[in-house]
Amino acid sequence: MNNRSRLVGKVTSNKMTKTVVVEVFNVKRHPLYGKVVRSSARYKAHDEKKECHVGDVVEIVESQPLSKEKRWVVERIITQSVATLPVEA
């Protein structure tokens, strides 16, 4: 196992070629006041096979810089969105 950091998030955009935007949510308690603080961050991740669709939950892993803003690679799709599942006849 390597020490690359991994994040789990939801795909919010797949309009770029071989690139998806993944939104990662973080929930933690404020150390002094105890209030639950929610935050999110958006990462551009490389999707070589163009398998990800909007709404999919994916795991991304950090990598060497692939472009100006792209430093993550989609490792696996955890769950697919309902709109992208194949329809059985």
C-alpha positions in Angstrom: 0.0 0.0 0.0 1.3 3.4 -0.9 0.9 6.6 1.1 -1.0 8.6 -1.4 -4.0 10.4 0.1 -7.5 9.2 -1.1 -10.7 11.2 -1.0 -14.3 10.1 -1.7 -16.7 12.6 -3.4 -19.4 13.2 -5.9 -18.9 14.0 -9.6 -20.4 17.4 -10.3 -19.2 17.9 -13.9 -17.9 15.7 -16.7 -18.0 18.2 -19.6 -14.2 18.3 -20.1 -12.3 15.7 -22.1 -10.9 13.0 -19.7 -11.5 15.2 -16.7 -14.2 15.3 -14.0 -14.9 17.7 -11.2 -15.3 15.9 -7.9 -16.9 17.7 -4.9 -15.6 16.4 -1.5 -17.6 17.2 1.6 -16.1 17.5 5.1 -18.1 17.6 8.4 -16.4 18.3 11.7 -17.1 20.0 15.0 -15.7 23.4 15.9 -13.1 22.8 18.7 -14.4 25.6 21.0 -18.1 26.1 20.2 -19.0 22.5 19.3 -21.1 23.6 16.3 -21.0 21.2 13.3 -19.2 22.9 10.5 -19.7 21.7 6.9 -17.3 22.5 4.2 -16.7 21.3 0.6 -13.8 21.4 -1.9 -13.8 20.8 -5.6 -11.0 18.8 -7.3 -10.3 18.2 -11.0 -9.5 14.5 -11.5 -8.3 12.5 -14.5 -10.8 10.0 -15.9 -8.9 8.1 -18.6 -11.7 5.9 -19.8 -14.5 8.5 -19.5 -16.6 6.2 -17.3 -17.7 8.8 -14.7 -21.1 10.6 -15.0 -22.6 13.4 -13.0 -23.9 12.1 -9.7 -21.5 9.1 -9.4 -19.7 8.7 -6.1 -16.0 8.1 -6.8 -12.7 7.6 -5.0 -9.8 9.8 -6.2 -6.1 9.4 -5.4 -3.5 12.1 -5.6 -0.9 11.9 -8.4 1.8 13.9 -10.1 0.6 17.0 -11.7 -1.2 16.2 -15.0 -2.0 19.8 -16.0 -2.3 23.2 -14.4 -5.1 22.3 -12.0 -5.3 18.5 -12.3 -3.5 16.6 -9.5 -5.9 13.7 -8.8 -6.9 10.5 -10.7 -10.2 8.6 -10.4 -9.3 5.3 -8.8 -12.7 3.6 -8.8 -16.4 4.3 -9.0 -18.1 3.4 -5.7 -21.7 3.9 -6.8 -23.2 5.0 -10.0 -26.0 7.6 -10.2 -29.5 6.3 -11.1 -29.6 8.2 -14.4 -26.5 6.5 -15.7 -27.4 2.9 -14.9 -28.2 0.7 -18.0 -31.9 0.1 -18.6 -32.8 -3.6 -18.9 -35.4 -4.5 -21.5 
